[in-house]
Amino acid sequence: MKLIGPFVQLLTMDQMPLKGALSDDQLVIIYNGGVLIDGQTIIEVGTYDHLLEKYAHKALELEKIEKGMVAMPGFIDAHTHICWAGSRAADYAKRLSGKTYLEIATEGGGIWSTVQKTREASMQYLQNITDEHANQMLNDGVTTIEVKSGYGLTVADELKILQAIKSAPSKADLVPTCLAAHICPNDFNGSKSEYLLLMVNELLPEVKRQKLSNRVDVFVEPSAFGVGEANFYLQKAKELGFDLVVHGDQFNVGGSQLAIEMCALSVDHLEASGQHEMNLLGKSNVVSVVLPGASLGLGMPFAPARKLLDSGACLVIASDWNPGSAPMGDLLMQAAILGAYEKLTLAETLAAITVRAASALNLSDRGVLSPGRIADIIAFRTSDFRDIVNRQGKLKPSFVWKRGEKLALQLL
């Protein structure tokens, strides 16, 4: 067993309700804290001196923290697209000149341009770029990363992307999601419904057979797939045993209500959601994942995070890191910026990238520092946890432990 500490403050994120508004006095903070681990698992958290005395009879390995630090659970990014090839810098320049996201897509830019580059890329390249992006996120304290396909849009290319995600060697835990229903590819000879039927019949069973993903996502927008088309696809995916996720309410509403009807794990985006949609989400068990990086990248309003929380929803903040609409990829910075604009408490912001983010991925073994959870721990060089958000992403973790292993950040 190994005892890590002492930390000036140990922010456990334990005992936090998964839905609704949170106040900072709900945060569980252990002063002069320590974490006792055995292999990959947390055995106990408490004051360092108490743990040292309690387990003095054991052959304890001591990992001393010599400088004042605050520790908390590793961050969890519940929505990314970090497996891609090519660049969308030209799209960004066009947006700055006044063209909209949809206009650029109509001209052949947008998702379709990334699809073409990703199809051309080798498995090795996609594996390497996924690893590179994941390691950059690890350096920022993100220890669990959801990663979507969706830049292949053929059976063979979607499988290639999912295989690259599965085989990427990063020490971060990668949670793959099949997003073959990202858009209907421009070169598909048939209707959107026919494309989805092809994915249902030929791709999804193979994804299951190869154990490449247990999650299926669909982009619900008139420019991608309509509510009726998405409903059919999600029904079939559910019958095959997949967990469901929806890209919804980004430009038009409809996706969030479909997610609720289908009992999806989450609905992600929500920039267009109104009070009606927020009330429905607040009464449901569907997690509301907001993506401030997409708002920053597209120059559009943020999702109504404050109103979602006040409506009773489970709010999660994710980076949406992708080459086009959300190229920043810095989860903590985005969460801090959103929190400032939407007046989120520190508890709401930090829960949205730890314990509540774990619920969006249906993972109960992380996001909290408590006995039985995975030992994913990050530590910041400060004596006050509030600095983590106050510095708006510029304060990076000095130490990252992934499954109990202290990582050499300079090598990430």
Backbone torsions as a table, in degrees:
resi	resn	phi	psi	omega
1	MET	NA	154.6	-177.9
2	LYS	-131.3	136.0	176.5
3	LEU	-108.7	121.8	-179.2
4	ILE	-107.3	128.4	178.4
5	GLY	150.4	-169.7	-0.9
6	PRO	-83.4	149.3	175.2
7	PHE	-107.3	139.3	177.8
8	VAL	-56.1	-44.9	174.9
9	GLN	-135.9	136.8	174.6
10	LEU	-116.1	106.0	-177.6
11	LEU	-91.4	103.5	-168.2
12	THR	-82.3	-25.5	-172.3
13	MET	60.5	19.6	179.5
14	ASP	-83.3	156.3	174.8
15	GLN	62.4	28.0	179.1
16	MET	-94.2	127.1	174.6
17	PRO	-59.4	145.6	-176.9
18	LEU	-85.0	-11.8	-177.5
19	LYS	-129.0	149.7	171.5
20	GLY	84.4	-178.4	-176.5
21	ALA	-67.4	153.2	179.6
22	LEU	-132.2	144.5	173.0
23	SER	-107.8	155.1	-176.4
24	ASP	-65.1	-23.6	179.5
25	ASP	-74.6	-2.8	173.7
26	GLN	-85.8	-8.5	179.4
27	LEU	-72.6	133.1	176.7
28	VAL	-91.8	114.2	-178.4
29	ILE	-120.1	125.1	175.0
30	ILE	-103.7	122.8	-179.6
31	TYR	-88.5	143.4	-173.8
32	ASN	53.6	48.9	-170.3
33	GLY	-85.9	159.1	175.6
34	GLY	-140.3	157.4	177.5
35	VAL	-125.0	121.2	176.6
36	LEU	-97.1	123.8	-178.8
37	ILE	-125.3	155.3	172.6
38	ASP	-129.5	104.8	-175.3
39	GLY	67.8	-117.8	-177.4
40	GLN	-94.9	-2.4	-166.9
41	THR	-116.2	141.3	174.3
42	ILE	-76.3	129.2	177.7
43	ILE	-94.7	-43.5	-178.2
44	GLU	-161.1	149.1	170.2
45	VAL	-123.0	149.2	-179.5
46	GLY	173.9	-167.0	175.7
47	THR	-69.3	144.5	-175.2
48	TYR	-60.8	-44.6	-177.0
49	ASP	-64.7	-39.0	178.8
50	HIS	-63.8	-45.1	-179.6
51	LEU	-66.2	-38.1	179.0
52	LEU	-62.2	-41.7	179.9
53	GLU	-73.0	-42.2	-176.2
54	LYS	-62.9	-36.2	-175.8
55	TYR	-109.2	24.7	-179.0
56	ALA	-62.1	-27.9	-178.9
57	HIS	-77.5	-9.9	179.2
58	LYS	-90.1	158.8	175.0
59	ALA	-81.2	77.1	-174.1
60	LEU	-80.8	135.1	166.4
61	GLU	-91.0	128.5	-178.8
62	LEU	-103.1	123.4	174.3
63	GLU	-109.4	91.2	-171.4
64	LYS	-76.7	136.1	172.8
65	ILE	-101.5	107.1	-170.4
66	GLU	-82.0	-28.4	-178.0
67	LYS	-109.1	154.7	-177.5
68	GLY	-60.8	123.9	-178.3
69	MET	-144.2	157.0	172.8
70	VAL	-111.3	130.4	179.2
71	ALA	-113.5	150.7	178.1
72	MET	-156.6	173.6	177.9
73	PRO	-64.8	149.7	173.7
74	GLY	-57.0	145.3	178.7
75	PHE	-69.9	155.2	178.8
76	ILE	-127.8	121.2	177.9
77	ASP	-102.8	110.2	-170.5
78	ALA	-90.2	5.3	-179.4
79	HIS	-158.5	104.4	174.5
80	THR	-141.4	164.9	175.0
81	HIS	-131.4	54.3	-168.4
82	ILE	-84.1	4.5	175.1
83	CYS	-105.6	97.6	-178.6
84	TRP	-152.0	169.2	172.2
85	ALA	-129.6	157.2	177.0
86	GLY	87.7	-175.9	-177.7
87	SER	-132.4	149.9	175.3
88	ARG	-120.5	26.6	179.3
89	ALA	-59.8	-32.9	178.8
90	ALA	-64.0	-37.0	176.9
91	ASP	-61.3	-43.3	-178.5
92	TYR	-61.0	-44.0	178.8
93	ALA	-62.5	-39.3	178.7
94	LYS	-65.0	-39.6	178.5
95	ARG	-63.0	-39.8	179.1
96	LEU	-65.8	-26.1	178.5
97	SER	-85.2	-2.3	173.0
98	GLY	117.7	-6.6	-179.4
99	LYS	-80.9	148.3	-179.0
100	THR	-88.1	165.2	177.4
101	TYR	-55.3	-43.6	-177.5
102	LEU	-71.7	-36.2	177.3
103	GLU	-64.7	-41.9	179.2
104	ILE	-63.9	-40.3	178.2
105	ALA	-63.6	-40.0	179.6
106	THR	-63.5	-30.4	179.7
107	GLU	-81.8	1.0	179.7
108	GLY	101.8	0.5	175.7
109	GLY	-88.0	-151.0	176.3
110	GLY	65.6	-149.0	-175.5
111	ILE	-56.2	-39.1	-175.2
112	TRP	-62.7	-36.4	179.8
113	SER	-66.7	-37.3	176.8
114	THR	-69.1	-35.8	176.8
115	VAL	-58.9	-45.9	-178.5
116	GLN	-61.3	-44.3	179.8
117	LYS	-67.6	-38.5	-177.8
118	THR	-70.8	-35.7	175.7
119	ARG	-61.5	-36.5	-178.0
120	GLU	-74.1	-22.1	-174.2
121	ALA	-74.8	149.1	177.7
122	SER	-78.7	161.7	174.7
123	MET	-56.9	-42.6	-178.3
124	GLN	-62.4	-41.5	179.3
125	TYR	-62.5	-46.3	-177.9
126	LEU	-65.8	-37.3	175.9
127	GLN	-62.0	-44.8	-178.0
128	ASN	-67.3	-42.7	-177.4
129	ILE	-69.5	-35.6	175.8
130	THR	-63.7	-44.4	178.1
131	ASP	-61.6	-43.6	179.8
132	GLU	-60.9	-47.0	179.9
133	HIS	-65.7	-42.5	-178.9
134	ALA	-64.2	-38.6	179.4
135	ASN	-68.8	-34.2	174.7
136	GLN	-62.7	-40.6	178.7
137	MET	-68.3	-39.2	175.6
138	LEU	-57.6	-42.1	178.6
139	ASN	-59.6	-27.1	178.2
140	ASP	-91.8	3.8	176.8
141	GLY	94.7	8.5	179.2
142	VAL	-90.7	110.6	-173.3
143	THR	-100.4	-15.5	175.5
144	THR	-131.4	128.9	-171.9
145	ILE	-133.0	118.9	170.6
146	GLU	-76.4	137.4	-178.1
147	VAL	-133.5	124.3	-178.3
148	LYS	-97.2	149.8	164.2
149	SER	-82.5	-149.9	175.5
150	GLY	108.1	-1.6	175.8
151	TYR	-111.5	21.8	176.0
152	GLY	-112.4	-58.4	173.5
153	LEU	61.7	22.9	160.0
154	THR	-130.9	163.3	179.4
155	VAL	-58.2	-49.1	-176.1
156	ALA	-65.5	-41.4	-175.9
157	ASP	-74.9	-34.5	175.0
158	GLU	-65.5	-40.1	176.7
159	LEU	-64.0	-39.1	179.1
160	LYS	-60.2	-45.1	-179.0
161	ILE	-64.7	-46.4	-179.2
162	LEU	-64.2	-36.4	176.7
163	GLN	-67.0	-37.4	177.9
164	ALA	-65.2	-41.0	177.9
165	ILE	-63.0	-44.9	-178.4
166	LYS	-63.0	-35.5	-174.0
167	SER	-96.2	-1.8	177.7
168	ALA	-61.0	131.3	-171.5
169	PRO	-82.9	4.5	-177.8
170	SER	-54.6	146.2	176.5
171	LYS	-75.3	-14.0	172.9
172	ALA	-65.3	149.3	172.9
173	ASP	-81.0	120.7	179.0
174	LEU	-101.2	128.0	-179.4
175	VAL	-108.8	102.4	-174.6
176	PRO	-78.3	142.2	175.8
177	THR	-128.2	132.0	178.2
178	CYS	-84.3	110.9	178.8
179	LEU	-113.5	46.1	177.0
180	ALA	-61.3	-23.7	177.4
181	ALA	-93.1	52.0	177.7
182	HIS	-81.5	-57.7	168.1
183	ILE	-145.1	166.5	169.9
184	CYS	-82.1	121.4	-174.4
185	PRO	-62.1	145.5	-177.8
186	ASN	-60.7	-27.2	-176.0
187	ASP	-96.7	10.6	177.9
188	PHE	-81.8	128.0	-177.9
189	ASN	-90.5	78.2	-178.5
190	GLY	166.4	-176.7	-177.9
191	SER	-83.9	169.6	176.0
192	LYS	-61.2	-40.0	179.4
193	SER	-63.7	-38.7	178.6
194	GLU	-67.9	-36.7	176.9
195	TYR	-62.8	-46.6	180.0
196	LEU	-63.5	-37.6	178.1
197	LEU	-63.4	-38.5	176.6
198	LEU	-61.8	-43.6	179.7
199	MET	-64.5	-39.8	179.7
200	VAL	-64.7	-42.8	-174.2
201	ASN	-81.2	-34.0	-171.8
202	GLU	-113.3	-33.1	-176.2
203	LEU	-89.3	-55.5	-171.2
204	LEU	-59.3	-41.4	176.3
205	PRO	-61.5	-34.6	179.8
206	GLU	-72.9	-36.1	175.2
207	VAL	-60.2	-42.1	177.3
208	LYS	-65.3	-46.0	-175.9
209	ARG	-61.9	-41.1	-179.3
210	GLN	-85.8	-0.9	179.8
211	LYS	54.9	46.5	-178.1
212	LEU	-89.0	-22.8	179.8
213	SER	-167.5	151.0	173.4
214	ASN	-117.8	17.1	-175.1
215	ARG	-132.0	137.3	178.0
216	VAL	-125.0	133.1	-178.0
217	ASP	-122.0	155.5	176.5
218	VAL	-145.1	139.8	178.7
219	PHE	-91.6	111.9	-177.2
220	VAL	-99.7	98.7	176.5
221	GLU	-156.9	149.9	177.1
222	PRO	-54.0	-32.3	179.8
223	SER	-77.7	-13.2	179.8
224	ALA	-114.2	-89.3	178.4
225	PHE	-134.3	136.8	178.9
226	GLY	-72.5	168.4	-177.8
227	VAL	-59.1	-43.9	-179.8
228	GLY	-63.3	-44.1	178.3
229	GLU	-63.5	-43.2	-179.8
230	ALA	-67.0	-36.1	178.3
231	ASN	-59.6	-47.0	178.6
232	PHE	-58.4	-46.8	-175.7
233	TYR	-64.7	-44.6	-179.2
234	LEU	-67.4	-36.7	176.7
235	GLN	-59.2	-45.6	-179.1
236	LYS	-66.7	-40.3	178.4
237	ALA	-64.4	-38.6	178.7
238	LYS	-64.5	-40.1	177.8
239	GLU	-62.4	-28.9	178.5
240	LEU	-83.9	-3.4	175.2
241	GLY	95.3	14.5	179.1
242	PHE	-83.8	146.1	164.4
243	ASP	-73.7	149.2	-173.1
244	LEU	-112.0	142.6	176.1
245	VAL	-137.1	149.4	-179.4
246	VAL	-130.8	128.7	162.4
247	HIS	-79.2	109.8	-173.4
248	GLY	-141.7	154.3	175.1
249	ASP	57.7	35.8	176.7
250	GLN	-79.0	-50.4	179.2
251	PHE	-116.0	-26.9	-179.5
252	ASN	-139.7	150.6	179.8
253	VAL	-81.5	168.3	-179.1
254	GLY	128.2	-35.4	-178.3
255	GLY	-68.3	-38.4	-178.2
256	SER	-67.4	-40.2	179.0
257	GLN	-66.1	-37.8	176.1
258	LEU	-63.3	-42.3	179.2
259	ALA	-59.3	-40.3	178.9
260	ILE	-66.3	-45.8	-179.7
261	GLU	-61.9	-32.7	-177.4
262	MET	-91.8	2.1	-177.2
263	CYS	54.3	44.6	178.1
264	ALA	-67.8	157.4	175.0
265	LEU	-66.0	-42.3	-176.8
266	SER	-152.5	160.8	167.6
267	VAL	-125.0	129.3	-168.9
268	ASP	-118.1	131.9	178.7
269	HIS	120.4	-90.1	172.3
270	LEU	72.3	14.2	178.4
271	GLU	-61.6	-30.7	-176.9
272	ALA	-93.3	-0.9	-175.3
273	SER	-63.9	136.8	174.3
274	GLY	-102.6	-175.1	-177.2
275	GLN	-63.0	-34.0	178.5
276	HIS	-60.8	-48.4	179.6
277	GLU	-64.2	-39.7	-179.5
278	MET	-66.0	-38.7	177.3
279	ASN	-62.2	-42.0	178.7
280	LEU	-63.9	-42.8	179.6
281	LEU	-65.3	-37.3	179.4
282	GLY	-64.3	-28.9	179.8
283	LYS	-89.2	-7.6	-175.1
284	SER	-104.0	176.7	174.2
285	ASN	-100.8	10.6	178.9
286	VAL	-79.1	128.4	-179.5
287	VAL	-76.7	137.2	178.3
288	SER	-96.2	109.0	-179.1
289	VAL	-102.7	116.0	-180.0
290	VAL	-103.8	149.1	-168.6
291	LEU	-128.6	80.1	-177.1
292	PRO	-62.2	-25.4	178.1
293	GLY	-61.9	-34.7	177.9
294	ALA	-69.6	-36.8	177.2
295	SER	-66.6	-41.7	178.2
296	LEU	-65.8	-41.3	-177.9
297	GLY	-70.5	-34.1	-177.5
298	LEU	-96.6	-8.1	-179.1
299	GLY	67.3	42.2	-179.0
300	MET	-126.0	164.6	-177.3
301	PRO	-59.6	151.8	175.0
302	PHE	-70.1	156.7	170.1
303	ALA	-61.8	149.2	-175.1
304	PRO	-75.9	69.6	-173.2
305	ALA	-60.3	-44.4	-179.0
306	ARG	-60.8	-44.9	-178.9
307	LYS	-68.9	-33.9	176.5
308	LEU	-61.9	-46.5	178.5
309	LEU	-62.9	-44.4	-178.7
310	ASP	-68.4	-19.2	175.0
311	SER	-85.3	-3.8	176.8
312	GLY	98.6	8.7	-176.3
313	ALA	-77.8	160.2	169.6
314	CYS	-88.6	111.1	-175.3
315	LEU	-98.9	128.3	174.7
316	VAL	-123.7	141.7	176.0
317	ILE	-110.7	128.1	178.4
318	ALA	-132.0	163.0	-171.2
319	SER	-85.6	-25.2	-173.7
320	ASP	56.8	26.6	-174.2
321	TRP	-53.0	116.0	177.8
322	ASN	-151.3	167.1	-173.9
323	PRO	-76.5	-11.9	-173.0
324	GLY	-108.8	-76.8	-171.5
325	SER	-82.2	-19.6	-177.0
326	ALA	-141.6	71.0	-171.6
327	PRO	-83.3	-4.0	-175.2
328	MET	-70.4	-55.9	176.5
329	GLY	78.0	9.6	-179.2
330	ASP	-101.2	101.0	-173.0
331	LEU	-63.1	-48.0	-176.5
332	LEU	-64.7	-41.8	178.9
333	MET	-61.3	-44.8	179.8
334	GLN	-63.2	-42.6	-179.8
335	ALA	-62.7	-40.8	-179.9
336	ALA	-67.0	-41.5	178.8
337	ILE	-64.8	-46.2	178.3
338	LEU	-60.2	-42.8	-179.8
339	GLY	-60.0	-38.2	179.2
340	ALA	-66.7	-42.3	-177.8
341	TYR	-74.2	-37.1	-174.6
342	GLU	-97.1	1.4	179.0
343	LYS	57.4	54.7	175.1
344	LEU	-90.3	139.7	174.6
345	THR	-68.0	162.8	175.9
346	LEU	-59.4	-39.0	179.2
347	ALA	-61.8	-42.6	-179.8
348	GLU	-66.3	-40.8	-179.4
349	THR	-67.0	-47.1	-177.0
350	LEU	-71.1	-36.4	176.3
351	ALA	-63.8	-33.2	-176.7
352	ALA	-70.3	-14.8	178.3
353	ILE	-119.8	13.3	175.9
354	THR	-133.1	-97.3	-170.9
355	VAL	-65.3	-40.8	179.7
356	ARG	-73.3	-32.3	175.1
357	ALA	-64.6	-34.9	176.5
358	ALA	-61.6	-37.4	-179.6
359	SER	-67.3	-30.7	177.4
360	ALA	-65.4	-26.1	179.1
361	LEU	-99.9	6.5	179.3
362	ASN	59.9	39.3	-179.6
363	LEU	-115.5	117.4	-179.0
364	SER	-101.4	4.4	-173.4
365	ASP	-102.7	11.8	-176.7
366	ARG	-155.9	177.6	-179.3
367	GLY	90.0	-6.1	-178.4
368	VAL	-141.1	143.8	172.3
369	LEU	-96.6	97.1	179.8
370	SER	-156.3	161.6	-177.3
371	PRO	-55.4	136.8	178.3
372	GLY	90.5	-12.6	179.6
373	ARG	-86.2	159.4	175.8
374	ILE	-64.3	140.1	-177.6
375	ALA	-82.7	69.7	172.0
376	ASP	-101.0	109.5	-171.6
377	ILE	-133.5	139.7	173.5
378	ILE	-127.7	147.3	-177.3
379	ALA	-132.7	136.2	-176.8
380	PHE	-114.5	142.7	179.9
381	ARG	-78.1	79.6	177.3
382	THR	-160.4	163.2	176.5
383	SER	-107.2	3.6	-176.3
384	ASP	-137.0	115.5	-176.1
385	PHE	-58.5	-24.4	-177.6
386	ARG	-64.6	-23.6	177.5
387	ASP	-62.0	-27.5	-175.6
388	ILE	-59.4	-42.5	178.4
389	VAL	-89.1	-36.9	-178.1
390	ASN	-58.5	-33.7	-179.8
391	ARG	-79.9	-0.7	172.2
392	GLN	54.3	43.6	174.3
393	GLY	92.1	-7.0	-179.3
394	LYS	-83.5	-20.0	172.9
395	LEU	-87.1	110.1	-178.6
396	LYS	-99.7	155.7	178.6
397	PRO	-64.4	141.2	174.8
398	SER	-84.8	-30.5	179.4
399	PHE	-133.3	144.6	173.5
400	VAL	-133.2	126.0	171.8
401	TRP	-108.7	122.6	177.5
402	LYS	-111.7	116.6	-176.4
403	ARG	51.4	42.0	175.7
404	GLY	85.6	-8.9	-179.1
405	GLU	-96.0	124.5	177.1
406	LYS	-76.6	121.9	-174.8
407	LEU	-91.0	144.7	174.5
408	ALA	-84.5	98.1	-171.1
409	LEU	-60.2	-32.5	-179.0
410	GLN	-67.4	-14.8	-179.2
411	LEU	-98.5	-3.8	-175.4
412	LEU	-70.1	NA	NA
